[in-house]
Amino acid sequence: MADLEPIEPSKAVDLYLRGRDDISENTRESQLYDLRAFVAWTDEVGLTNMNELSGRDLYEFRVWRRDGGYSGEEIETVTLRGTLATVRAFLRFCVTIDAVEDELWDKLPLPVAGRDEQVSDSTLDPDRAVAILEHLDKYKYASRQHVILLLLWHTGCRSGAIRGLDLGDLDLDGTRARGEGPAVHFVHRPDTGTPLKNKGPGTRWNAISQEVATVLRDYIDGPRKEATDEHGRRPLLSTRQGRISSSSIRSTLYRVTRPCWRGEACPHDEDPDTCEFTESGHMSRCPSARSPHDVRSGRVTAYRRANVKRDLVEDRLNASDDVLDKHYDRRSEREKAAQRRRYFDI
């Protein structure tokens, strides 16, 4: 203990995150949320020096977080496991800056989640996705909201991929790279703030339809904000400040996937005039709100229902067949059986 150097939890977290330039913005935001929970707990218990952190403290943090500390509601095992994995990585870093005892991180065991708990069953039903896009096409044509959902649904990509698109990554005429139609180029650019989940191997061209290309062209010629980011790049999805943030993309999905946003009756018997989930910052808590991940799972489900060749889906979505089946395919077992029956003409 005598060799440790005092440091406040919040400062240690800041040092840790500033050094993690190897992770995507989505991962950074997720880790920031987990570590803010840790700092909130240290504030609550009055722990002001990381040197004083003990194994018993970590146990108390684990129970506090599991029982709803910071989030206000109990969290599932898989969520708790993710939070604790982030804190363990943070504690390993703290060892390197003489903030905590060696191997302290090992005193924070990870809970074991059953296979059924490891995967969220949330998704955006394909029919619902189409209905939302039709509403956007009619009432919010070529808006940034329209473009975000259109690209996520049409390509099945992760939100970080569309966030990283520059104007120069679009081939709307289909004339580049021996193209046979319009396409978008997802590129891993970690040095300028837009890494892809699978890094270099994630770089790829994805074909888009002429209809999607037309919407993109109308967005660029119309409501898109002309802006450059801090690296001098011209993002497709721009704001007055530069490139759109990952949180803004998520907020867009939460907003447009709520039924009341399209004027439909609330399936949860809430009055839109008084429902707290209509307020900015609370929309993600609406039971009907869906995330970019849910759009991707809905897209996979649609491909599976249409019997699209699995290797083509793997390449387009940049994920293995096992990952797509485990994390994204939301067909029921009965639906899968019925589809096999039709395929084999039973």
Contacts in CASP RR format, 6 or more apart in sequence:
PFRMAT RR
TARGET T0000
AUTHOR 0000-0000-0000
METHOD contacts of the structure
MODEL  1
MADLEPIEPSKAVDLYLRGRDDISENTRESQLYDLRAFVAWTDEVGLTNM
NELSGRDLYEFRVWRRDGGYSGEEIETVTLRGTLATVRAFLRFCVTIDAV
EDELWDKLPLPVAGRDEQVSDSTLDPDRAVAILEHLDKYKYASRQHVILL
LLWHTGCRSGAIRGLDLGDLDLDGTRARGEGPAVHFVHRPDTGTPLKNKG
PGTRWNAISQEVATVLRDYIDGPRKEATDEHGRRPLLSTRQGRISSSSIR
STLYRVTRPCWRGEACPHDEDPDTCEFTESGHMSRCPSARSPHDVRSGRV
TAYRRANVKRDLVEDRLNASDDVLDKHYDRRSEREKAAQRRRYFDI
1 51 0 8 1.000
1 101 0 8 1.000
3 98 0 8 1.000
4 51 0 8 1.000
4 98 0 8 1.000
4 99 0 8 1.000
4 100 0 8 1.000
4 101 0 8 1.000
5 51 0 8 1.000
5 97 0 8 1.000
5 98 0 8 1.000
5 99 0 8 1.000
6 49 0 8 1.000
6 50 0 8 1.000
6 51 0 8 1.000
7 15 0 8 1.000
7 49 0 8 1.000
7 50 0 8 1.000
7 51 0 8 1.000
7 97 0 8 1.000
7 99 0 8 1.000
8 48 0 8 1.000
8 49 0 8 1.000
8 50 0 8 1.000
9 38 0 8 1.000
9 39 0 8 1.000
9 42 0 8 1.000
9 47 0 8 1.000
9 48 0 8 1.000
9 50 0 8 1.000
10 39 0 8 1.000
12 50 0 8 1.000
12 90 0 8 1.000
12 93 0 8 1.000
12 94 0 8 1.000
12 97 0 8 1.000
12 99 0 8 1.000
13 35 0 8 1.000
13 36 0 8 1.000
13 38 0 8 1.000
13 39 0 8 1.000
13 90 0 8 1.000
15 93 0 8 1.000
15 97 0 8 1.000
16 35 0 8 1.000
16 90 0 8 1.000
16 93 0 8 1.000
16 94 0 8 1.000
17 28 0 8 1.000
17 31 0 8 1.000
17 32 0 8 1.000
17 35 0 8 1.000
20 28 0 8 1.000
20 31 0 8 1.000
21 190 0 8 1.000
22 190 0 8 1.000
23 31 0 8 1.000
23 195 0 8 1.000
24 160 0 8 1.000
24 195 0 8 1.000
24 196 0 8 1.000
24 197 0 8 1.000
25 160 0 8 1.000
25 163 0 8 1.000
25 193 0 8 1.000
25 194 0 8 1.000
25 245 0 8 1.000
25 246 0 8 1.000
26 158 0 8 1.000
26 159 0 8 1.000
26 160 0 8 1.000
26 197 0 8 1.000
26 246 0 8 1.000
29 246 0 8 1.000
29 247 0 8 1.000
30 86 0 8 1.000
31 86 0 8 1.000
31 89 0 8 1.000
31 90 0 8 1.000
34 82 0 8 1.000
34 83 0 8 1.000
34 86 0 8 1.000
34 87 0 8 1.000
35 86 0 8 1.000
35 87 0 8 1.000
35 90 0 8 1.000
36 70 0 8 1.000
37 65 0 8 1.000
37 69 0 8 1.000
37 70 0 8 1.000
37 71 0 8 1.000
37 83 0 8 1.000
38 61 0 8 1.000
38 87 0 8 1.000
38 90 0 8 1.000
40 69 0 8 1.000
40 70 0 8 1.000
41 61 0 8 1.000
41 64 0 8 1.000
41 65 0 8 1.000
41 69 0 8 1.000
41 70 0 8 1.000
42 48 0 8 1.000
44 64 0 8 1.000
45 57 0 8 1.000
45 60 0 8 1.000
47 53 0 8 1.000
47 57 0 8 1.000
50 94 0 8 1.000
50 99 0 8 1.000
50 100 0 8 1.000
51 99 0 8 1.000
51 100 0 8 1.000
53 100 0 8 1.000
53 104 0 8 1.000
54 104 0 8 1.000
54 107 0 8 1.000
55 104 0 8 1.000
55 107 0 8 1.000
55 108 0 8 1.000
58 87 0 8 1.000
58 104 0 8 1.000
58 107 0 8 1.000
58 108 0 8 1.000
59 107 0 8 1.000
61 87 0 8 1.000
61 108 0 8 1.000
62 80 0 8 1.000
62 84 0 8 1.000
62 108 0 8 1.000
65 71 0 8 1.000
65 75 0 8 1.000
65 80 0 8 1.000
65 83 0 8 1.000
65 84 0 8 1.000
66 74 0 8 1.000
66 75 0 8 1.000
66 80 0 8 1.000
67 74 0 8 1.000
68 74 0 8 1.000
68 75 0 8 1.000
75 83 0 8 1.000
76 117 0 8 1.000
77 111 0 8 1.000
77 112 0 8 1.000
77 113 0 8 1.000
77 114 0 8 1.000
77 117 0 8 1.000
78 113 0 8 1.000
78 117 0 8 1.000
78 118 0 8 1.000
78 120 0 8 1.000
80 111 0 8 1.000
81 110 0 8 1.000
81 111 0 8 1.000
81 112 0 8 1.000
81 113 0 8 1.000
82 110 0 8 1.000
84 108 0 8 1.000
84 109 0 8 1.000
84 110 0 8 1.000
84 111 0 8 1.000
85 110 0 8 1.000
87 108 0 8 1.000
88 105 0 8 1.000
88 108 0 8 1.000
88 110 0 8 1.000
89 105 0 8 1.000
91 100 0 8 1.000
91 104 0 8 1.000
91 105 0 8 1.000
91 108 0 8 1.000
92 105 0 8 1.000
94 100 0 8 1.000
94 104 0 8 1.000
95 101 0 8 1.000
95 102 0 8 1.000
95 103 0 8 1.000
95 104 0 8 1.000
95 105 0 8 1.000
118 326 0 8 1.000
119 326 0 8 1.000
119 327 0 8 1.000
120 293 0 8 1.000
121 330 0 8 1.000
122 290 0 8 1.000
122 291 0 8 1.000
122 293 0 8 1.000
122 294 0 8 1.000
122 297 0 8 1.000
123 290 0 8 1.000
123 294 0 8 1.000
123 297 0 8 1.000
123 298 0 8 1.000
123 301 0 8 1.000
123 330 0 8 1.000
124 257 0 8 1.000
124 290 0 8 1.000
124 294 0 8 1.000
124 295 0 8 1.000
124 297 0 8 1.000
124 298 0 8 1.000
125 298 0 8 1.000
125 301 0 8 1.000
126 298 0 8 1.000
126 299 0 8 1.000
126 301 0 8 1.000
126 302 0 8 1.000
126 305 0 8 1.000
128 257 0 8 1.000
129 149 0 8 1.000
129 153 0 8 1.000
129 295 0 8 1.000
129 298 0 8 1.000
129 299 0 8 1.000
129 302 0 8 1.000
131 262 0 8 1.000
132 149 0 8 1.000
132 256 0 8 1.000
132 257 0 8 1.000
132 262 0 8 1.000
133 146 0 8 1.000
133 149 0 8 1.000
133 150 0 8 1.000
133 153 0 8 1.000
135 262 0 8 1.000
136 143 0 8 1.000
136 145 0 8 1.000
136 146 0 8 1.000
136 149 0 8 1.000
136 150 0 8 1.000
136 256 0 8 1.000
137 146 0 8 1.000
137 215 0 8 1.000
140 146 0 8 1.000
141 215 0 8 1.000
141 218 0 8 1.000
142 215 0 8 1.000
142 218 0 8 1.000
142 219 0 8 1.000
142 222 0 8 1.000
142 223 0 8 1.000
143 219 0 8 1.000
143 223 0 8 1.000
144 219 0 8 1.000
144 223 0 8 1.000
144 224 0 8 1.000
144 237 0 8 1.000
144 244 0 8 1.000
144 252 0 8 1.000
145 252 0 8 1.000
145 255 0 8 1.000
145 256 0 8 1.000
146 215 0 8 1.000
146 219 0 8 1.000
147 215 0 8 1.000
147 216 0 8 1.000
147 219 0 8 1.000
147 236 0 8 1.000
147 237 0 8 1.000
148 162 0 8 1.000
148 237 0 8 1.000
148 249 0 8 1.000
148 252 0 8 1.000
148 253 0 8 1.000
149 252 0 8 1.000
149 253 0 8 1.000
149 256 0 8 1.000
149 295 0 8 1.000
150 212 0 8 1.000
150 215 0 8 1.000
151 157 0 8 1.000
151 162 0 8 1.000
151 165 0 8 1.000
151 184 0 8 1.000
151 208 0 8 1.000
151 212 0 8 1.000
152 159 0 8 1.000
152 162 0 8 1.000
152 253 0 8 1.000
152 292 0 8 1.000
152 295 0 8 1.000
152 296 0 8 1.000
152 299 0 8 1.000
153 295 0 8 1.000
153 299 0 8 1.000
154 208 0 8 1.000
154 209 0 8 1.000
154 212 0 8 1.000
155 161 0 8 1.000
155 162 0 8 1.000
155 184 0 8 1.000
155 206 0 8 1.000
155 208 0 8 1.000
155 316 0 8 1.000
156 295 0 8 1.000
156 296 0 8 1.000
156 299 0 8 1.000
156 300 0 8 1.000
156 316 0 8 1.000
156 317 0 8 1.000
157 186 0 8 1.000
157 206 0 8 1.000
157 296 0 8 1.000
157 317 0 8 1.000
157 318 0 8 1.000
158 196 0 8 1.000
158 197 0 8 1.000
158 292 0 8 1.000
158 293 0 8 1.000
158 296 0 8 1.000
159 246 0 8 1.000
159 249 0 8 1.000
159 250 0 8 1.000
159 292 0 8 1.000
160 194 0 8 1.000
160 196 0 8 1.000
160 197 0 8 1.000
160 246 0 8 1.000
160 249 0 8 1.000
161 186 0 8 1.000
161 196 0 8 1.000
161 197 0 8 1.000
162 236 0 8 1.000
162 237 0 8 1.000
162 249 0 8 1.000
163 194 0 8 1.000
163 235 0 8 1.000
163 237 0 8 1.000
163 243 0 8 1.000
163 244 0 8 1.000
163 245 0 8 1.000
163 246 0 8 1.000
163 249 0 8 1.000
164 186 0 8 1.000
164 187 0 8 1.000
164 189 0 8 1.000
164 194 0 8 1.000
164 235 0 8 1.000
164 236 0 8 1.000
164 237 0 8 1.000
164 243 0 8 1.000
165 184 0 8 1.000
165 185 0 8 1.000
165 186 0 8 1.000
165 235 0 8 1.000
165 236 0 8 1.000
165 237 0 8 1.000
166 233 0 8 1.000
166 234 0 8 1.000
166 235 0 8 1.000
166 236 0 8 1.000
167 220 0 8 1.000
167 234 0 8 1.000
167 235 0 8 1.000
167 236 0 8 1.000
168 185 0 8 1.000
168 234 0 8 1.000
169 184 0 8 1.000
169 185 0 8 1.000
169 186 0 8 1.000
169 187 0 8 1.000
169 236 0 8 1.000
170 182 0 8 1.000
170 184 0 8 1.000
170 185 0 8 1.000
170 216 0 8 1.000
170 236 0 8 1.000
171 177 0 8 1.000
171 179 0 8 1.000
171 181 0 8 1.000
171 182 0 8 1.000
171 183 0 8 1.000
171 184 0 8 1.000
171 185 0 8 1.000
171 205 0 8 1.000
172 182 0 8 1.000
172 213 0 8 1.000
172 216 0 8 1.000
172 217 0 8 1.000
173 181 0 8 1.000
173 182 0 8 1.000
173 213 0 8 1.000
174 180 0 8 1.000
174 181 0 8 1.000
174 182 0 8 1.000
174 183 0 8 1.000
176 183 0 8 1.000
177 183 0 8 1.000
177 185 0 8 1.000
177 205 0 8 1.000
181 207 0 8 1.000
181 210 0 8 1.000
182 207 0 8 1.000
182 208 0 8 1.000
182 209 0 8 1.000
182 210 0 8 1.000
182 212 0 8 1.000
182 213 0 8 1.000
183 205 0 8 1.000
183 206 0 8 1.000
183 207 0 8 1.000
183 208 0 8 1.000
184 205 0 8 1.000
184 206 0 8 1.000
184 208 0 8 1.000
185 203 0 8 1.000
185 204 0 8 1.000
185 205 0 8 1.000
185 206 0 8 1.000
186 196 0 8 1.000
186 202 0 8 1.000
186 203 0 8 1.000
186 204 0 8 1.000
186 205 0 8 1.000
186 206 0 8 1.000
186 318 0 8 1.000
187 194 0 8 1.000
187 196 0 8 1.000
187 203 0 8 1.000
188 195 0 8 1.000
188 196 0 8 1.000
188 198 0 8 1.000
188 199 0 8 1.000
188 200 0 8 1.000
188 202 0 8 1.000
188 203 0 8 1.000
189 195 0 8 1.000
190 199 0 8 1.000
192 229 0 8 1.000
192 231 0 8 1.000
192 233 0 8 1.000
193 231 0 8 1.000
194 243 0 8 1.000
196 202 0 8 1.000
196 203 0 8 1.000
196 318 0 8 1.000
197 318 0 8 1.000
198 318 0 8 1.000
198 319 0 8 1.000
201 318 0 8 1.000
202 318 0 8 1.000
204 315 0 8 1.000
204 318 0 8 1.000
206 316 0 8 1.000
208 216 0 8 1.000
216 236 0 8 1.000
220 236 0 8 1.000
224 236 0 8 1.000
224 238 0 8 1.000
225 238 0 8 1.000
225 239 0 8 1.000
225 240 0 8 1.000
225 242 0 8 1.000
226 238 0 8 1.000
227 234 0 8 1.000
227 235 0 8 1.000
227 238 0 8 1.000
227 239 0 8 1.000
227 240 0 8 1.000
227 241 0 8 1.000
227 242 0 8 1.000
227 243 0 8 1.000
228 234 0 8 1.000
228 235 0 8 1.000
228 242 0 8 1.000
229 235 0 8 1.000
229 242 0 8 1.000
229 243 0 8 1.000
230 242 0 8 1.000
233 243 0 8 1.000
235 242 0 8 1.000
235 243 0 8 1.000
235 244 0 8 1.000
237 243 0 8 1.000
237 244 0 8 1.000
237 249 0 8 1.000
238 244 0 8 1.000
239 248 0 8 1.000
249 292 0 8 1.000
250 284 0 8 1.000
250 291 0 8 1.000
250 292 0 8 1.000
251 280 0 8 1.000
251 281 0 8 1.000
251 283 0 8 1.000
251 284 0 8 1.000
253 289 0 8 1.000
253 290 0 8 1.000
253 291 0 8 1.000
253 292 0 8 1.000
253 294 0 8 1.000
253 295 0 8 1.000
254 283 0 8 1.000
254 284 0 8 1.000
254 286 0 8 1.000
254 289 0 8 1.000
254 290 0 8 1.000
254 291 0 8 1.000
255 261 0 8 1.000
255 283 0 8 1.000
256 262 0 8 1.000
257 288 0 8 1.000
257 289 0 8 1.000
257 290 0 8 1.000
257 294 0 8 1.000
258 277 0 8 1.000
258 278 0 8 1.000
258 283 0 8 1.000
258 286 0 8 1.000
258 288 0 8 1.000
258 289 0 8 1.000
259 265 0 8 1.000
259 266 0 8 1.000
259 267 0 8 1.000
259 288 0 8 1.000
260 266 0 8 1.000
260 270 0 8 1.000
260 272 0 8 1.000
260 275 0 8 1.000
260 278 0 8 1.000
266 272 0 8 1.000
266 275 0 8 1.000
267 287 0 8 1.000
267 288 0 8 1.000
268 286 0 8 1.000
268 287 0 8 1.000
268 288 0 8 1.000
270 277 0 8 1.000
272 278 0 8 1.000
275 286 0 8 1.000
276 282 0 8 1.000
276 285 0 8 1.000
277 283 0 8 1.000
277 285 0 8 1.000
277 286 0 8 1.000
277 289 0 8 1.000
283 289 0 8 1.000
284 291 0 8 1.000
296 317 0 8 1.000
296 328 0 8 1.000
297 327 0 8 1.000
297 328 0 8 1.000
297 329 0 8 1.000
297 330 0 8 1.000
298 328 0 8 1.000
298 330 0 8 1.000
299 317 0 8 1.000
299 328 0 8 1.000
300 313 0 8 1.000
300 317 0 8 1.000
300 324 0 8 1.000
300 328 0 8 1.000
300 329 0 8 1.000
300 330 0 8 1.000
301 328 0 8 1.000
301 329 0 8 1.000
301 330 0 8 1.000
301 331 0 8 1.000
303 313 0 8 1.000
304 329 0 8 1.000
304 331 0 8 1.000
304 339 0 8 1.000
305 331 0 8 1.000
305 335 0 8 1.000
305 339 0 8 1.000
307 339 0 8 1.000
307 343 0 8 1.000
310 321 0 8 1.000
310 324 0 8 1.000
311 321 0 8 1.000
313 321 0 8 1.000
313 324 0 8 1.000
314 320 0 8 1.000
314 321 0 8 1.000
314 324 0 8 1.000
317 324 0 8 1.000
317 328 0 8 1.000
319 328 0 8 1.000
331 339 0 8 1.000
340 346 0 8 1.000
END
